[in-house]
């Protein structure tokens, strides 16, 4: 069984409308292929730029990651005391209606959970 790669600061993480999430690393000790490993809760509060959801009285573009969903990290692995995010991560944004996030590229493909 192939496990998903760990996510680094070199990852491409997008909202469901094509906006790009700018991860905020929560640790500086562990890197893979030049990118710091992202761990819980580093994506919560991360800014999103370029969301194509139009601002109207009934909608709002995604600007921030609100939460990540269960199964987004590897609970059996610890990096700097926290579970690292996996390429299968998902989450919710502050868009109206709420958007979702997904990994388009994890930032590296060498280390898997």
C-alpha distances in whole Angstrom, upper triangle without the diagonal:
4,6,10,13,16,19,22,26,25,23,24,24,26,28,28,32,31,32,30,29,31,28,30,29,29,29,30,28,25,24,22,23,27,25,25,22,23,23,24,27,27,27,29,33,31,34,33,35,36,35,37,37,41,43,45,47,44,41,40,38,35,36,34,30,31,28,24,22,20,17,18,17,15,17,16,17,21,22,26,26,24,20,19,18,15,15,15,18,21,24,28,31,35,35,38,36,33,31,27,25,22,20,21,20,19,21,19,16,16,14,11,11
4,7,9,12,15,19,22,22,19,21,21,23,26,26,29,28,29,27,26,27,25,27,26,27,26,27,26,22,21,18,20,23,22,22,19,20,20,22,25,25,24,27,30,29,31,30,32,33,32,34,35,39,41,43,45,42,39,38,35,32,33,31,28,29,26,22,21,20,16,16,15,14,17,16,16,19,20,24,24,22,19,17,16,12,12,12,16,19,22,26,29,33,33,36,34,31,28,25,22,19,17,18,17,15,17,15,12,12,11,8,9
4,7,9,12,16,19,19,17,19,19,21,23,24,27,26,27,25,23,24,22,24,22,23,23,24,23,19,19,16,18,21,19,19,16,17,17,18,21,21,21,24,27,25,28,27,30,31,30,32,33,37,39,41,43,40,37,35,33,30,30,28,25,26,23,19,18,16,13,13,12,10,13,13,13,16,17,21,21,18,15,13,12,9,9,10,13,16,19,23,26,30,31,33,32,29,26,22,20,17,15,16,15,13,15,13,11,11,9,6,6
4,7,9,13,16,16,13,15,15,18,20,21,24,22,23,21,20,21,19,21,20,21,21,22,21,18,17,14,16,19,17,17,14,14,15,16,19,18,18,21,24,22,24,24,26,27,26,28,29,33,35,38,39,37,34,32,29,26,27,25,21,23,20,16,16,15,11,10,10,10,13,13,13,15,16,20,20,17,14,11,10,6,6,7,10,13,17,20,23,26,27,30,29,26,23,19,17,13,11,13,11,9,12,11,9,10,9,5,6
4,6,9,13,13,11,13,14,17,19,21,24,22,22,19,18,19,16,19,17,18,18,19,18,15,13,11,12,15,13,13,11,12,13,15,18,17,17,20,23,20,23,22,24,26,26,28,29,33,35,38,40,37,34,32,29,26,26,24,21,23,20,17,17,17,13,11,11,10,14,14,12,14,14,18,19,16,13,10,9,6,6,8,10,14,17,21,23,26,28,31,30,26,24,20,17,14,11,12,10,7,9,7,6,7,6,4,6
4,7,10,11,10,12,13,16,19,21,24,22,21,18,16,16,14,15,13,14,14,15,15,11,10,9,11,13,11,10,7,8,9,12,14,13,14,17,20,18,20,21,23,25,25,27,29,32,34,37,39,36,33,31,28,24,24,22,19,21,18,15,16,16,13,10,9,9,12,13,10,12,11,14,15,13,10,7,6,5,6,9,10,13,16,19,21,25,26,29,29,25,23,19,16,13,11,13,10,7,8,7,8,9,6,6,6
4,7,8,6,9,9,13,16,18,21,18,18,15,13,13,10,12,11,13,13,14,15,12,10,9,11,12,9,8,6,6,8,11,13,11,11,14,17,14,17,17,19,21,21,24,26,29,30,34,35,34,30,28,25,21,21,18,16,18,16,13,15,16,13,10,9,11,14,15,13,13,12,14,16,13,11,7,6,6,6,9,9,12,14,17,18,22,23,27,26,23,20,17,13,11,8,11,8,5,6,7,9,11,9,9,10
4,5,5,9,10,14,17,20,22,19,18,14,12,11,9,10,8,11,11,11,12,10,8,7,9,9,5,5,4,5,9,12,13,11,11,15,17,14,16,16,18,21,21,25,26,29,31,34,36,35,31,28,25,22,20,18,16,19,18,15,18,19,17,13,12,14,17,18,15,14,12,14,16,14,13,9,8,9,9,13,12,15,16,19,20,23,24,28,28,25,22,19,15,14,11,12,10,6,5,7,10,11,10,12,13
4,5,8,10,13,16,19,21,18,16,12,10,8,6,8,7,10,11,11,13,11,9,9,10,9,5,5,7,6,10,13,13,10,10,14,15,12,13,14,16,18,20,23,25,28,29,32,34,33,29,26,23,20,18,16,15,18,17,16,19,20,19,16,15,17,19,21,18,17,14,15,18,16,15,12,11,12,12,15,14,16,17,19,19,21,23,27,27,24,21,19,15,14,12,13,11,8,7,9,13,14,14,15,17
4,7,9,13,16,19,20,17,16,12,11,10,9,11,11,14,14,14,15,13,10,9,9,8,5,8,9,10,13,16,17,14,13,17,18,14,15,15,16,18,19,22,25,27,29,33,35,34,30,27,24,21,19,18,17,20,20,18,21,22,21,17,17,19,22,23,20,20,17,18,21,19,18,14,13,13,12,16,15,17,18,20,20,23,24,28,28,25,22,20,16,14,11,11,8,7,4,7,11,13,14,15,17
4,6,10,13,16,17,14,13,10,9,9,8,11,11,15,15,16,17,15,12,11,11,11,8,10,10,9,13,15,16,13,12,15,16,13,14,13,15,16,17,20,22,25,27,30,33,31,27,25,21,18,18,17,15,18,17,16,18,19,18,14,15,17,20,22,19,19,17,19,21,18,17,13,11,11,9,12,12,13,15,17,17,21,21,25,25,22,19,16,12,10,7,8,5,4,4,7,10,13,13,14,16
4,7,10,13,14,11,10,7,7,9,9,13,14,17,18,19,21,19,16,15,15,15,12,13,13,12,15,17,17,15,12,16,16,13,13,11,12,13,14,16,19,22,24,27,30,28,25,22,19,16,16,15,14,18,17,16,18,20,19,15,16,19,22,24,22,22,20,22,24,21,19,16,13,13,10,12,12,13,14,16,16,19,19,22,22,20,16,14,10,9,6,5,5,6,7,10,13,16,16,17,18
4,7,10,11,9,8,6,5,8,8,12,14,16,18,20,22,20,18,17,17,17,14,15,14,12,14,15,15,13,10,13,14,11,11,9,11,12,12,15,16,20,22,25,27,25,22,19,16,13,13,12,11,14,14,12,14,17,16,13,15,18,21,23,21,22,20,22,23,20,18,15,12,12,9,11,9,10,10,12,12,15,16,19,19,16,13,10,7,6,4,6,7,8,9,13,15,18,18,17,18
4,6,8,6,5,5,6,9,11,14,17,19,22,23,25,23,21,21,21,21,18,18,17,15,17,17,17,15,12,14,14,12,11,8,9,10,9,11,13,16,18,21,24,22,18,16,13,10,11,11,10,14,14,13,15,18,18,15,17,20,23,26,25,25,23,25,26,23,21,18,15,14,12,13,11,10,10,11,10,13,13,16,16,14,10,8,5,6,6,7,10,11,13,16,18,21,21,21,21
4,5,5,5,7,7,11,13,16,18,21,23,25,28,26,24,24,24,24,21,21,20,17,19,18,17,16,12,13,13,12,11,8,9,9,7,9,10,14,15,18,20,18,15,13,10,7,9,10,9,12,12,12,14,17,18,15,18,22,24,27,26,26,25,27,27,24,22,20,16,16,14,14,12,10,9,8,7,10,9,12,12,10,6,5,4,7,9,10,13,14,16,20,21,25,24,23,24
4,6,7,10,11,15,16,20,22,24,27,29,31,29,27,27,27,27,24,24,23,20,22,21,20,19,16,16,17,15,14,11,12,11,8,9,9,13,15,18,20,17,14,13,10,9,12,13,12,14,14,14,15,18,18,16,20,23,26,29,28,29,28,30,30,27,24,22,19,18,16,15,13,11,10,10,9,12,10,12,11,9,6,5,6,8,10,11,15,16,19,22,23,26,26,25,25
4,6,9,11,15,17,21,23,26,28,30,33,31,29,28,28,28,25,26,25,22,24,23,22,21,17,18,18,16,14,11,11,9,5,5,6,10,13,15,18,16,12,11,8,8,11,13,13,15,17,17,18,22,22,20,23,26,29,32,31,32,31,32,33,29,27,25,21,21,19,18,17,14,13,12,11,12,10,12,11,11,7,9,9,11,13,13,16,19,20,23,25,28,29,28,28
4,6,9,13,15,19,21,24,27,28,30,29,26,26,25,25,22,23,23,21,23,23,22,20,17,18,18,15,13,10,9,7,6,6,9,12,15,18,21,19,16,14,10,10,12,13,13,17,18,17,19,22,22,20,22,26,28,31,30,30,29,31,32,28,26,24,20,20,17,17,16,14,14,14,12,14,12,15,15,14,10,10,9,10,11,10,13,16,17,21,22,26,26,26,27
4,7,10,13,16,19,21,24,26,28,27,25,25,24,24,21,21,21,19,21,21,20,18,14,15,14,12,10,6,5,4,4,7,9,12,14,17,20,19,15,13,9,7,8,10,11,14,16,16,19,22,22,19,22,25,28,31,29,29,27,29,30,26,25,23,19,20,17,18,16,14,14,13,11,12,11,14,15,13,10,10,9,11,12,12,14,16,17,20,23,26,26,26,27
4,6,9,13,16,18,21,22,25,23,21,21,21,20,17,18,18,16,18,19,18,15,12,14,13,10,8,5,5,6,7,10,13,16,17,21,23,22,18,16,12,10,9,10,11,14,16,15,18,21,21,18,20,23,26,28,27,26,24,26,27,24,23,20,17,17,15,17,15,14,13,13,12,14,13,17,18,15,12,12,9,10,10,10,12,13,14,17,20,23,23,23,24
4,6,9,12,15,18,19,22,21,19,19,20,19,15,15,15,13,15,15,14,11,8,10,10,7,6,4,7,9,10,13,15,17,18,22,24,23,19,16,13,10,9,8,8,12,13,13,16,19,19,15,17,20,23,26,24,23,21,22,23,20,19,17,14,15,14,15,13,12,11,12,10,12,13,17,18,15,12,11,8,9,10,11,12,12,13,17,19,22,22,22,22
4,7,10,13,15,16,19,19,17,18,18,16,13,13,14,11,14,15,14,10,8,11,10,6,6,6,8,11,12,16,18,20,21,24,27,26,22,19,15,12,10,9,10,13,14,14,18,21,21,17,18,21,23,26,23,22,20,20,22,19,19,17,14,16,15,17,15,15,14,15,13,15,16,20,21,18,16,15,12,13,12,13,13,13,13,16,19,22,21,22,22
4,6,9,12,13,16,15,14,15,16,15,11,10,10,8,10,11,10,7,6,9,9,6,7,9,11,15,15,19,20,23,24,27,29,28,24,21,18,15,13,10,10,13,13,13,16,18,18,15,15,18,20,22,20,19,16,17,18,16,16,13,11,14,14,16,13,14,13,14,13,16,17,21,22,19,17,15,12,12,12,14,13,12,11,15,18,20,19,19,20
4,6,9,11,14,14,14,16,17,15,12,10,10,8,10,11,9,6,6,9,8,6,9,11,14,17,18,22,23,26,26,29,30,30,26,23,20,17,14,12,11,13,14,14,17,19,20,16,16,18,20,22,20,18,15,15,17,14,15,13,13,16,16,18,15,16,15,16,15,17,19,23,24,21,19,18,15,16,15,17,16,15,14,17,20,21,20,21,21
4,6,7,10,10,11,13,15,13,10,7,7,6,8,10,9,6,8,11,11,10,12,15,17,21,21,25,26,29,29,33,34,33,30,26,24,20,18,15,14,16,15,15,18,20,19,16,15,17,18,20,17,15,12,11,14,12,13,11,11,14,16,18,16,17,17,18,18,20,23,26,27,24,22,20,17,17,16,18,17,14,13,15,18,19,18,19,19
4,7,10,11,12,15,17,15,12,9,9,7,7,8,8,5,9,11,12,11,14,17,20,23,24,28,28,31,31,34,35,34,31,28,25,22,20,16,15,16,15,15,18,19,19,16,14,16,16,18,16,13,10,9,11,9,11,10,12,15,17,19,17,18,17,19,19,21,24,27,28,25,23,21,19,19,18,21,19,16,16,18,21,21,19,20,19
4,6,7,9,13,15,14,11,7,8,8,8,10,11,9,12,14,15,15,18,20,23,26,27,31,32,34,34,38,39,38,35,31,29,25,23,20,18,20,18,18,20,21,20,17,15,16,17,18,15,12,8,7,9,9,11,10,13,16,18,20,18,20,20,22,23,25,27,31,32,28,27,24,21,21,20,22,20,17,16,17,20,19,17,19,18
4,6,8,11,14,11,10,6,8,10,11,14,14,12,15,17,18,17,19,22,24,27,28,32,33,36,36,40,41,40,37,34,31,27,25,22,21,23,22,21,24,24,23,20,18,18,19,20,17,14,10,8,12,12,14,13,15,18,20,22,21,23,23,25,25,27,30,33,34,31,29,27,24,23,21,23,21,17,16,17,19,19,17,19,19
4,7,10,13,12,11,8,9,11,12,15,16,14,17,20,21,20,23,25,27,30,31,35,36,39,40,43,44,43,40,37,34,30,28,25,24,25,24,22,25,25,24,21,18,18,19,19,15,12,8,7,11,12,14,13,15,18,20,23,22,24,25,27,28,30,33,36,37,33,31,29,26,25,22,24,22,18,17,17,19,18,16,18,18
4,7,10,10,9,6,6,9,10,14,16,14,17,20,21,20,22,24,26,29,30,34,35,38,39,42,44,42,39,36,33,29,28,25,23,25,23,21,23,23,21,19,16,15,17,17,13,11,7,8,11,12,12,10,13,15,17,20,19,22,23,26,27,29,32,35,36,32,30,27,24,22,20,22,19,15,14,13,15,14,12,14,14
4,7,6,5,4,5,9,11,15,17,15,17,20,21,19,22,23,24,27,28,32,33,36,37,41,43,41,38,35,32,28,27,24,23,25,23,21,23,24,22,19,16,16,18,18,15,13,10,11,14,14,14,11,13,14,15,19,19,22,23,26,26,29,31,35,35,31,29,26,23,21,18,19,16,13,11,10,13,11,10,13,14
4,5,5,6,7,10,13,17,19,16,18,21,23,21,23,23,25,27,28,31,33,36,38,41,43,42,38,35,32,29,27,25,23,26,24,22,24,24,21,18,16,16,19,19,15,15,12,14,17,16,15,12,13,13,14,17,18,21,23,26,27,30,31,35,35,32,29,26,22,20,17,17,14,11,9,7,9,8,8,11,13
4,6,8,10,13,16,20,21,19,20,23,25,22,23,24,25,26,28,31,33,36,38,41,44,42,39,36,32,29,28,26,25,28,26,24,26,26,24,21,19,19,22,22,19,18,16,17,21,20,19,15,16,16,15,19,20,23,25,28,28,31,32,36,36,33,30,27,23,21,17,17,13,11,8,6,9,8,9,13,15
4,7,9,12,16,19,21,18,19,22,23,20,22,22,23,25,27,30,32,35,37,40,43,41,38,35,31,28,27,25,24,27,26,24,26,27,25,22,20,21,23,23,20,19,16,17,20,19,19,16,16,17,17,21,21,23,25,27,27,30,31,35,36,32,30,27,23,21,18,18,15,13,9,9,12,12,12,16,18
4,6,9,12,16,17,14,15,19,20,17,18,19,20,23,24,27,29,32,34,37,39,38,34,31,28,25,23,21,20,23,22,20,23,24,22,18,17,18,21,21,18,17,14,15,18,17,16,13,13,14,14,18,17,20,21,24,24,26,28,32,32,29,26,23,20,18,15,16,13,10,7,8,12,12,12,14,16
4,6,9,13,14,11,13,16,18,15,17,19,21,23,25,28,30,33,34,37,39,38,34,31,28,24,23,20,19,21,20,18,21,22,20,17,15,16,18,19,15,14,10,11,14,13,13,10,11,13,14,18,16,19,20,22,23,25,27,31,31,28,26,23,19,18,16,17,14,11,9,10,13,13,12,14,15
4,6,10,12,10,12,15,17,15,18,19,21,24,25,28,29,32,33,37,38,37,33,30,28,24,23,20,18,20,18,16,18,18,17,14,11,12,14,15,12,11,8,10,12,10,10,7,8,10,11,15,14,16,18,20,21,24,26,30,30,26,24,21,18,16,14,16,13,10,9,10,12,12,10,12,12
4,7,8,6,8,11,13,12,15,16,19,22,22,25,26,30,30,33,35,33,30,27,24,21,19,17,14,16,14,12,15,16,15,11,10,11,13,15,12,11,9,10,12,9,9,6,6,9,11,13,11,14,14,17,18,21,23,26,27,23,21,18,15,14,12,15,13,10,10,12,14,15,13,13,13
4,6,6,8,10,13,13,16,18,21,24,24,27,28,31,31,34,35,34,30,28,25,22,20,17,14,15,13,11,13,13,13,10,8,9,10,13,10,9,7,8,9,6,6,4,5,9,12,13,11,13,14,17,18,20,23,26,27,23,21,18,16,15,14,17,16,13,14,15,17,17,14,14,13
3,5,7,8,11,12,16,17,21,24,23,27,27,30,30,33,33,32,29,26,24,20,19,16,13,13,10,9,11,11,11,9,7,10,10,13,12,10,10,10,10,6,6,6,7,10,13,14,11,12,12,14,16,18,21,24,24,21,20,17,15,15,15,19,18,15,16,18,20,20,17,17,15
4,6,6,9,10,14,16,19,22,22,25,25,28,28,31,31,30,27,24,22,18,17,13,11,10,8,8,11,12,13,10,10,12,13,16,15,13,12,12,12,8,9,9,9,13,15,15,12,13,11,13,14,16,19,22,23,19,18,16,14,15,16,19,19,16,18,20,22,23,20,19,17
4,6,8,7,11,14,17,20,20,24,24,27,27,30,31,29,26,23,21,17,16,12,10,11,10,10,13,15,15,12,11,14,15,18,16,14,12,12,13,10,10,9,9,13,14,16,12,13,12,14,14,16,19,22,23,19,18,16,14,15,14,18,17,15,15,17,20,21,19,19,18
4,6,5,9,10,14,17,17,20,20,23,23,26,28,26,23,20,18,14,12,9,7,8,8,7,11,13,14,11,11,15,16,19,18,16,15,16,16,13,12,11,9,12,13,14,10,10,9,10,11,13,16,19,20,16,15,13,10,11,12,15,15,13,15,17,20,21,20,19,18
4,6,9,11,15,18,17,20,20,23,22,25,26,24,21,18,17,13,12,8,5,6,5,7,11,13,15,12,13,16,17,21,19,18,17,17,17,14,14,13,12,15,16,16,12,11,9,9,9,11,14,17,18,14,14,13,11,13,15,18,19,17,18,21,23,25,23,22,21
4,6,9,13,16,15,19,19,21,20,23,24,23,20,17,15,12,9,6,5,6,8,10,14,17,19,16,17,20,21,24,23,21,20,20,20,17,17,17,15,18,19,19,15,14,11,11,9,10,13,16,18,14,14,14,13,15,16,19,20,19,20,23,25,27,26,25,24
4,7,10,13,14,17,18,20,20,23,24,23,20,17,14,11,8,6,5,8,10,11,15,18,19,15,16,20,21,24,23,21,19,19,20,17,17,16,14,16,17,18,14,14,11,11,10,11,13,17,18,15,14,13,11,13,14,16,17,16,17,20,23,25,23,23,23
4,7,10,11,14,15,17,17,20,22,21,18,14,12,9,6,5,7,10,12,14,17,20,22,18,20,23,25,28,26,25,23,23,24,21,21,19,17,19,19,20,17,15,13,12,10,10,12,16,17,15,13,13,12,14,15,17,18,17,18,21,24,27,26,26,26
4,7,7,11,12,14,15,18,20,20,16,13,9,6,5,5,7,11,13,14,17,21,22,18,20,24,26,29,27,26,25,25,26,23,23,20,18,19,18,19,16,14,13,12,9,10,10,14,15,13,11,11,10,12,13,14,16,17,17,21,24,26,26,26,26
4,6,9,11,13,14,18,20,20,16,13,9,8,6,9,11,14,17,18,21,24,25,22,23,27,29,32,30,29,27,28,29,26,26,23,21,22,20,21,19,17,16,15,12,12,12,15,17,15,13,14,13,14,15,15,17,18,18,22,25,28,28,28,29
4,6,9,11,12,16,19,19,15,12,9,8,8,11,13,17,19,20,22,26,26,23,26,29,31,34,33,32,30,31,32,29,28,26,23,23,21,22,20,19,17,16,13,14,12,15,16,15,13,14,13,15,16,15,17,19,20,23,26,29,29,30,30
4,6,8,10,14,17,16,12,9,6,6,7,10,12,15,17,18,20,24,25,22,24,28,30,33,32,32,30,32,32,29,28,26,22,23,21,21,19,17,15,13,11,11,9,12,13,12,10,11,11,13,15,15,18,20,21,24,26,30,30,29,30
4,6,9,12,15,15,11,10,7,8,11,14,15,18,20,21,23,26,27,24,27,31,33,36,35,35,34,35,36,33,31,29,25,25,23,23,21,19,18,16,13,14,11,12,13,13,11,13,14,15,17,17,20,22,23,27,29,32,32,32,33
4,7,9,12,11,7,7,5,7,10,13,15,16,19,20,22,25,26,24,27,31,33,36,36,36,35,36,36,33,31,29,26,26,24,23,22,19,17,14,12,12,8,9,9,10,9,12,14,16,19,19,22,24,25,29,31,34,34,33,33
4,6,10,10,7,6,6,10,12,15,18,19,22,23,25,29,30,28,31,35,37,40,39,39,38,39,39,36,35,33,29,30,28,27,25,22,20,18,15,14,10,10,11,13,12,16,17,20,22,22,25,27,29,32,34,38,38,37,37
4,7,8,5,5,6,10,11,15,17,18,22,24,26,29,31,29,32,36,37,41,40,40,38,39,39,36,35,34,30,31,30,29,27,24,21,18,15,13,10,9,11,13,13,17,19,22,24,25,28,29,31,34,36,40,39,39,39
4,5,5,7,9,13,15,18,20,21,24,26,27,31,33,31,34,38,40,43,43,42,41,42,42,39,38,36,33,34,32,31,29,26,23,20,17,15,12,10,11,14,15,19,21,24,27,28,31,32,34,37,39,43,42,41,41
4,6,8,11,15,16,19,21,21,24,27,28,32,34,32,35,39,40,44,44,43,43,43,43,39,39,38,35,36,34,33,30,27,24,21,18,15,13,10,12,15,17,20,23,26,29,30,33,35,36,40,42,45,44,43,43
4,7,11,13,16,18,20,19,22,24,25,29,31,30,33,37,38,41,41,41,41,41,41,38,37,36,32,33,32,30,28,24,22,18,16,13,11,7,8,12,14,18,21,24,27,28,31,33,35,38,40,43,42,41,40
4,7,10,12,15,16,16,19,21,23,26,28,27,30,34,35,39,38,38,38,38,38,35,34,32,29,30,28,27,25,21,19,15,13,11,7,5,6,9,11,15,17,20,24,24,28,29,31,34,36,39,39,38,37
4,7,9,11,14,14,17,20,21,25,27,25,28,32,33,37,36,36,35,35,35,32,31,30,27,28,27,26,23,20,17,14,11,8,5,5,7,9,10,13,15,19,22,23,26,27,28,32,34,37,37,36,35
4,6,9,12,13,16,18,20,24,25,23,26,30,31,35,34,34,32,33,34,30,29,28,24,25,24,23,21,18,15,13,9,8,5,7,9,9,9,12,13,16,19,19,22,24,25,29,31,34,33,33,33
4,6,8,10,13,14,17,21,22,20,22,26,28,31,30,30,29,29,30,26,25,24,21,22,21,20,17,15,12,9,6,5,4,8,9,8,7,9,10,13,16,17,20,21,22,26,28,31,30,29,29
4,7,9,13,15,18,21,23,20,22,26,28,31,30,29,27,28,28,25,25,23,20,22,21,21,18,16,13,11,7,6,7,10,12,11,10,12,12,15,17,18,20,21,22,25,28,31,30,29,29
4,6,9,12,15,18,20,17,19,23,24,28,26,25,24,24,25,22,21,20,17,19,19,19,16,14,11,9,6,6,8,12,13,11,10,11,10,14,15,17,19,19,20,24,26,29,28,27,27
4,6,8,11,15,16,13,16,19,21,24,23,22,21,22,22,19,18,17,14,16,16,16,12,10,7,6,4,6,9,13,13,10,9,9,8,11,13,16,17,17,18,22,24,26,25,24,23
4,7,10,13,16,14,16,20,20,24,23,23,22,23,22,19,18,18,15,18,18,17,14,11,8,6,5,6,9,12,13,9,10,10,10,13,16,19,20,20,22,24,26,29,27,26,24
4,7,10,12,10,12,16,17,20,20,20,20,20,19,16,15,15,13,15,16,15,11,9,5,5,7,9,12,15,15,11,11,10,10,12,14,18,19,18,20,23,24,26,24,23,21
4,7,9,7,9,13,14,17,17,17,17,19,18,14,12,12,9,11,12,11,7,6,4,6,9,12,14,17,17,13,12,9,8,10,12,16,17,15,18,20,21,23,21,19,18
4,6,6,9,12,13,16,17,18,19,21,19,16,13,13,11,11,13,10,7,6,5,8,11,14,16,18,17,13,13,10,10,11,13,17,18,17,20,22,22,24,22,19,17
4,6,8,10,10,14,15,16,18,20,18,14,12,13,11,11,13,11,8,8,9,11,15,18,20,22,21,17,16,13,13,13,15,19,20,18,21,22,22,24,21,18,16
4,6,7,9,12,13,15,16,19,18,14,11,11,9,8,10,8,7,8,10,13,17,20,22,24,23,19,18,14,13,13,13,17,18,15,19,19,19,21,18,15,12
4,7,9,12,13,14,15,17,16,13,9,9,6,6,8,6,4,6,8,12,15,18,20,22,22,18,16,13,11,10,10,14,15,12,15,17,17,18,16,14,12
4,6,9,9,10,11,14,13,9,6,5,4,5,9,8,7,10,11,15,18,21,23,26,25,21,20,16,14,13,13,16,16,13,15,16,16,17,14,12,9
4,6,6,8,10,13,12,9,5,6,6,7,10,10,10,13,15,19,21,25,27,29,29,25,23,20,18,16,15,18,17,14,16,16,16,16,13,10,7
4,6,7,10,13,11,8,5,8,9,10,14,13,13,15,17,20,23,26,28,31,30,26,25,22,20,19,18,22,21,18,20,20,19,19,16,13,10
4,7,10,13,11,10,7,9,12,12,15,15,15,18,20,23,26,29,32,34,33,30,28,25,23,22,21,24,22,19,21,20,19,18,15,13,9
4,7,10,9,8,6,7,10,11,14,15,15,18,20,23,26,29,31,34,34,30,28,25,22,21,19,22,21,17,18,17,17,16,12,11,8
4,6,5,5,5,7,10,12,16,17,16,19,20,23,26,28,31,34,34,30,29,25,23,22,20,23,22,18,19,18,18,17,14,13,11
4,5,5,6,6,10,12,16,18,16,19,20,23,25,28,30,34,34,30,28,25,22,21,19,22,20,16,16,16,17,16,13,13,12
4,6,8,9,13,16,19,21,19,22,22,25,26,28,31,34,35,31,30,27,24,24,22,25,23,19,19,19,20,19,16,17,15
4,7,9,13,16,19,21,19,21,21,24,26,28,31,34,34,30,29,27,24,24,23,26,24,21,21,21,22,21,18,18,15
4,6,9,13,16,17,15,17,18,20,22,24,27,30,30,27,26,23,21,20,19,23,21,18,19,19,20,20,17,16,14
4,7,9,13,14,12,15,16,19,21,24,26,29,29,25,24,21,18,18,17,20,19,15,17,17,18,18,14,13,10
4,7,10,11,10,13,15,18,20,23,25,28,28,24,22,19,16,15,14,17,15,12,13,13,14,15,11,11,9
4,7,8,7,10,11,15,17,20,22,25,25,21,19,16,13,11,10,14,13,9,12,12,13,15,12,11,9
4,5,6,9,12,16,18,22,23,26,25,22,19,16,13,10,9,12,11,8,11,11,11,13,10,8,7
4,5,9,12,16,18,21,22,25,24,21,18,14,11,8,6,8,7,5,9,10,10,12,11,9,10
4,7,10,14,16,20,21,24,22,19,16,13,10,7,7,10,10,9,13,13,13,15,14,11,11
4,7,11,13,17,18,21,20,16,14,10,8,6,7,10,11,10,13,15,15,17,16,13,13
4,7,10,14,15,17,16,13,11,7,5,5,8,11,13,12,16,18,18,21,19,17,16
4,7,10,12,14,14,10,8,5,5,7,10,13,15,15,18,20,21,24,22,20,19
4,7,9,11,10,7,6,4,6,9,13,16,18,18,20,23,24,27,26,24,23
4,5,9,9,6,5,6,7,11,14,16,19,19,21,24,26,29,27,26,25
4,7,8,6,7,9,11,15,17,20,22,22,24,27,29,32,31,30,29
4,5,4,5,9,11,15,18,19,22,23,25,28,30,33,32,31,30
3,5,7,11,14,17,21,22,25,26,28,32,33,36,35,34,33
4,6,10,13,17,20,22,25,26,28,31,33,36,35,33,33
4,7,10,14,17,19,22,23,25,28,30,33,31,30,29
4,7,10,14,15,19,20,22,25,26,30,29,27,27
4,7,11,13,16,16,19,22,23,26,25,23,23
4,7,10,12,13,15,18,20,23,22,20,20
4,6,9,10,13,15,16,19,19,17,17
4,5,6,9,12,13,16,16,15,15
4,7,9,11,12,16,17,16,17
4,6,8,9,12,13,13,15
4,6,7,10,10,10,12
4,7,10,10,12,14
4,6,7,9,12
4,6,7,11
4,7,10
4,7
4
